């Protein structure tokens, strides 16, 4: 899998060495919360890519 085509979830799962989908919900929730925190702290609507 190319890094450029990976979603945030895919990257996180690879970093954590998670092979199945059993933790996807909690990982997605965590990603969303972190993104919200970053946007609120920086007072921006979108996180630049």
Phi and psi restraints in degrees (range 20) as a CNS / XPLOR table:
assign (resid 1 and name C) (resid 2 and name N)
       (resid 2 and name CA) (resid 2 and name C) 1.0 -72.6 20.0 2
assign (resid 2 and name N) (resid 2 and name CA)
       (resid 2 and name C) (resid 3 and name N) 1.0 141.8 20.0 2
assign (resid 2 and name C) (resid 3 and name N)
       (resid 3 and name CA) (resid 3 and name C) 1.0 -63.6 20.0 2
assign (resid 3 and name N) (resid 3 and name CA)
       (resid 3 and name C) (resid 4 and name N) 1.0 -38.7 20.0 2
assign (resid 3 and name C) (resid 4 and name N)
       (resid 4 and name CA) (resid 4 and name C) 1.0 -65.7 20.0 2
assign (resid 4 and name N) (resid 4 and name CA)
       (resid 4 and name C) (resid 5 and name N) 1.0 -24.1 20.0 2
assign (resid 4 and name C) (resid 5 and name N)
       (resid 5 and name CA) (resid 5 and name C) 1.0 -94.8 20.0 2
assign (resid 5 and name N) (resid 5 and name CA)
       (resid 5 and name C) (resid 6 and name N) 1.0 1.2 20.0 2
assign (resid 5 and name C) (resid 6 and name N)
       (resid 6 and name CA) (resid 6 and name C) 1.0 -83.7 20.0 2
assign (resid 6 and name N) (resid 6 and name CA)
       (resid 6 and name C) (resid 7 and name N) 1.0 141.1 20.0 2
assign (resid 6 and name C) (resid 7 and name N)
       (resid 7 and name CA) (resid 7 and name C) 1.0 -80.6 20.0 2
assign (resid 7 and name N) (resid 7 and name CA)
       (resid 7 and name C) (resid 8 and name N) 1.0 169.4 20.0 2
assign (resid 7 and name C) (resid 8 and name N)
       (resid 8 and name CA) (resid 8 and name C) 1.0 -58.9 20.0 2
assign (resid 8 and name N) (resid 8 and name CA)
       (resid 8 and name C) (resid 9 and name N) 1.0 -40.2 20.0 2
assign (resid 8 and name C) (resid 9 and name N)
       (resid 9 and name CA) (resid 9 and name C) 1.0 -62.4 20.0 2
assign (resid 9 and name N) (resid 9 and name CA)
       (resid 9 and name C) (resid 10 and name N) 1.0 -45.6 20.0 2
assign (resid 9 and name C) (resid 10 and name N)
       (resid 10 and name CA) (resid 10 and name C) 1.0 -60.3 20.0 2
assign (resid 10 and name N) (resid 10 and name CA)
       (resid 10 and name C) (resid 11 and name N) 1.0 -43.3 20.0 2
assign (resid 10 and name C) (resid 11 and name N)
       (resid 11 and name CA) (resid 11 and name C) 1.0 -63.4 20.0 2
assign (resid 11 and name N) (resid 11 and name CA)
       (resid 11 and name C) (resid 12 and name N) 1.0 -44.3 20.0 2
assign (resid 11 and name C) (resid 12 and name N)
       (resid 12 and name CA) (resid 12 and name C) 1.0 -64.2 20.0 2
assign (resid 12 and name N) (resid 12 and name CA)
       (resid 12 and name C) (resid 13 and name N) 1.0 -42.1 20.0 2
assign (resid 12 and name C) (resid 13 and name N)
       (resid 13 and name CA) (resid 13 and name C) 1.0 -63.4 20.0 2
assign (resid 13 and name N) (resid 13 and name CA)
       (resid 13 and name C) (resid 14 and name N) 1.0 -38.1 20.0 2
assign (resid 13 and name C) (resid 14 and name N)
       (resid 14 and name CA) (resid 14 and name C) 1.0 -67.0 20.0 2
assign (resid 14 and name N) (resid 14 and name CA)
       (resid 14 and name C) (resid 15 and name N) 1.0 -43.1 20.0 2
assign (resid 14 and name C) (resid 15 and name N)
       (resid 15 and name CA) (resid 15 and name C) 1.0 -61.8 20.0 2
assign (resid 15 and name N) (resid 15 and name CA)
       (resid 15 and name C) (resid 16 and name N) 1.0 -37.0 20.0 2
assign (resid 15 and name C) (resid 16 and name N)
       (resid 16 and name CA) (resid 16 and name C) 1.0 -90.6 20.0 2
assign (resid 16 and name N) (resid 16 and name CA)
       (resid 16 and name C) (resid 17 and name N) 1.0 0.2 20.0 2
assign (resid 16 and name C) (resid 17 and name N)
       (resid 17 and name CA) (resid 17 and name C) 1.0 57.4 20.0 2
assign (resid 17 and name N) (resid 17 and name CA)
       (resid 17 and name C) (resid 18 and name N) 1.0 46.6 20.0 2
assign (resid 17 and name C) (resid 18 and name N)
       (resid 18 and name CA) (resid 18 and name C) 1.0 -101.1 20.0 2
assign (resid 18 and name N) (resid 18 and name CA)
       (resid 18 and name C) (resid 19 and name N) 1.0 122.8 20.0 2
assign (resid 18 and name C) (resid 19 and name N)
       (resid 19 and name CA) (resid 19 and name C) 1.0 -98.0 20.0 2
assign (resid 19 and name N) (resid 19 and name CA)
       (resid 19 and name C) (resid 20 and name N) 1.0 -24.7 20.0 2
assign (resid 19 and name C) (resid 20 and name N)
       (resid 20 and name CA) (resid 20 and name C) 1.0 -109.9 20.0 2
assign (resid 20 and name N) (resid 20 and name CA)
       (resid 20 and name C) (resid 21 and name N) 1.0 -174.2 20.0 2
assign (resid 20 and name C) (resid 21 and name N)
       (resid 21 and name CA) (resid 21 and name C) 1.0 -99.8 20.0 2
assign (resid 21 and name N) (resid 21 and name CA)
       (resid 21 and name C) (resid 22 and name N) 1.0 8.7 20.0 2
assign (resid 21 and name C) (resid 22 and name N)
       (resid 22 and name CA) (resid 22 and name C) 1.0 -64.6 20.0 2
assign (resid 22 and name N) (resid 22 and name CA)
       (resid 22 and name C) (resid 23 and name N) 1.0 -23.9 20.0 2
assign (resid 22 and name C) (resid 23 and name N)
       (resid 23 and name CA) (resid 23 and name C) 1.0 -107.9 20.0 2
assign (resid 23 and name N) (resid 23 and name CA)
       (resid 23 and name C) (resid 24 and name N) 1.0 6.8 20.0 2
assign (resid 23 and name C) (resid 24 and name N)
       (resid 24 and name CA) (resid 24 and name C) 1.0 -57.2 20.0 2
assign (resid 24 and name N) (resid 24 and name CA)
       (resid 24 and name C) (resid 25 and name N) 1.0 -42.2 20.0 2
assign (resid 24 and name C) (resid 25 and name N)
       (resid 25 and name CA) (resid 25 and name C) 1.0 -61.6 20.0 2
assign (resid 25 and name N) (resid 25 and name CA)
       (resid 25 and name C) (resid 26 and name N) 1.0 -49.8 20.0 2
assign (resid 25 and name C) (resid 26 and name N)
       (resid 26 and name CA) (resid 26 and name C) 1.0 -67.7 20.0 2
assign (resid 26 and name N) (resid 26 and name CA)
       (resid 26 and name C) (resid 27 and name N) 1.0 -35.1 20.0 2
assign (resid 26 and name C) (resid 27 and name N)
       (resid 27 and name CA) (resid 27 and name C) 1.0 -67.5 20.0 2
assign (resid 27 and name N) (resid 27 and name CA)
       (resid 27 and name C) (resid 28 and name N) 1.0 -43.7 20.0 2
assign (resid 27 and name C) (resid 28 and name N)
       (resid 28 and name CA) (resid 28 and name C) 1.0 -62.5 20.0 2
assign (resid 28 and name N) (resid 28 and name CA)
       (resid 28 and name C) (resid 29 and name N) 1.0 -42.8 20.0 2
assign (resid 28 and name C) (resid 29 and name N)
       (resid 29 and name CA) (resid 29 and name C) 1.0 -59.6 20.0 2
assign (resid 29 and name N) (resid 29 and name CA)
       (resid 29 and name C) (resid 30 and name N) 1.0 -45.5 20.0 2
assign (resid 29 and name C) (resid 30 and name N)
       (resid 30 and name CA) (resid 30 and name C) 1.0 -63.9 20.0 2
assign (resid 30 and name N) (resid 30 and name CA)
       (resid 30 and name C) (resid 31 and name N) 1.0 -43.6 20.0 2
assign (resid 30 and name C) (resid 31 and name N)
       (resid 31 and name CA) (resid 31 and name C) 1.0 -58.7 20.0 2
assign (resid 31 and name N) (resid 31 and name CA)
       (resid 31 and name C) (resid 32 and name N) 1.0 -46.2 20.0 2
assign (resid 31 and name C) (resid 32 and name N)
       (resid 32 and name CA) (resid 32 and name C) 1.0 -62.5 20.0 2
assign (resid 32 and name N) (resid 32 and name CA)
       (resid 32 and name C) (resid 33 and name N) 1.0 -42.9 20.0 2
assign (resid 32 and name C) (resid 33 and name N)
       (resid 33 and name CA) (resid 33 and name C) 1.0 -64.4 20.0 2
assign (resid 33 and name N) (resid 33 and name CA)
       (resid 33 and name C) (resid 34 and name N) 1.0 -41.7 20.0 2
assign (resid 33 and name C) (resid 34 and name N)
       (resid 34 and name CA) (resid 34 and name C) 1.0 -65.4 20.0 2
assign (resid 34 and name N) (resid 34 and name CA)
       (resid 34 and name C) (resid 35 and name N) 1.0 -42.9 20.0 2
assign (resid 34 and name C) (resid 35 and name N)
       (resid 35 and name CA) (resid 35 and name C) 1.0 -62.2 20.0 2
assign (resid 35 and name N) (resid 35 and name CA)
       (resid 35 and name C) (resid 36 and name N) 1.0 -41.8 20.0 2
assign (resid 35 and name C) (resid 36 and name N)
       (resid 36 and name CA) (resid 36 and name C) 1.0 -60.6 20.0 2
assign (resid 36 and name N) (resid 36 and name CA)
       (resid 36 and name C) (resid 37 and name N) 1.0 -43.6 20.0 2
assign (resid 36 and name C) (resid 37 and name N)
       (resid 37 and name CA) (resid 37 and name C) 1.0 -62.2 20.0 2
assign (resid 37 and name N) (resid 37 and name CA)
       (resid 37 and name C) (resid 38 and name N) 1.0 -43.8 20.0 2
assign (resid 37 and name C) (resid 38 and name N)
       (resid 38 and name CA) (resid 38 and name C) 1.0 -63.1 20.0 2
assign (resid 38 and name N) (resid 38 and name CA)
       (resid 38 and name C) (resid 39 and name N) 1.0 -47.9 20.0 2
assign (resid 38 and name C) (resid 39 and name N)
       (resid 39 and name CA) (resid 39 and name C) 1.0 -60.9 20.0 2
assign (resid 39 and name N) (resid 39 and name CA)
       (resid 39 and name C) (resid 40 and name N) 1.0 -42.9 20.0 2
assign (resid 39 and name C) (resid 40 and name N)
       (resid 40 and name CA) (resid 40 and name C) 1.0 -67.7 20.0 2
assign (resid 40 and name N) (resid 40 and name CA)
       (resid 40 and name C) (resid 41 and name N) 1.0 -43.6 20.0 2
assign (resid 40 and name C) (resid 41 and name N)
       (resid 41 and name CA) (resid 41 and name C) 1.0 -62.9 20.0 2
assign (resid 41 and name N) (resid 41 and name CA)
       (resid 41 and name C) (resid 42 and name N) 1.0 -42.0 20.0 2
assign (resid 41 and name C) (resid 42 and name N)
       (resid 42 and name CA) (resid 42 and name C) 1.0 -86.9 20.0 2
assign (resid 42 and name N) (resid 42 and name CA)
       (resid 42 and name C) (resid 43 and name N) 1.0 -6.2 20.0 2
assign (resid 42 and name C) (resid 43 and name N)
       (resid 43 and name CA) (resid 43 and name C) 1.0 54.8 20.0 2
assign (resid 43 and name N) (resid 43 and name CA)
       (resid 43 and name C) (resid 44 and name N) 1.0 51.7 20.0 2
assign (resid 43 and name C) (resid 44 and name N)
       (resid 44 and name CA) (resid 44 and name C) 1.0 -128.5 20.0 2
assign (resid 44 and name N) (resid 44 and name CA)
       (resid 44 and name C) (resid 45 and name N) 1.0 160.1 20.0 2
assign (resid 44 and name C) (resid 45 and name N)
       (resid 45 and name CA) (resid 45 and name C) 1.0 -92.0 20.0 2
assign (resid 45 and name N) (resid 45 and name CA)
       (resid 45 and name C) (resid 46 and name N) 1.0 -29.2 20.0 2
assign (resid 45 and name C) (resid 46 and name N)
       (resid 46 and name CA) (resid 46 and name C) 1.0 -133.3 20.0 2
assign (resid 46 and name N) (resid 46 and name CA)
       (resid 46 and name C) (resid 47 and name N) 1.0 144.0 20.0 2
assign (resid 46 and name C) (resid 47 and name N)
       (resid 47 and name CA) (resid 47 and name C) 1.0 -87.5 20.0 2
assign (resid 47 and name N) (resid 47 and name CA)
       (resid 47 and name C) (resid 48 and name N) 1.0 123.0 20.0 2
assign (resid 47 and name C) (resid 48 and name N)
       (resid 48 and name CA) (resid 48 and name C) 1.0 -61.0 20.0 2
assign (resid 48 and name N) (resid 48 and name CA)
       (resid 48 and name C) (resid 49 and name N) 1.0 147.1 20.0 2
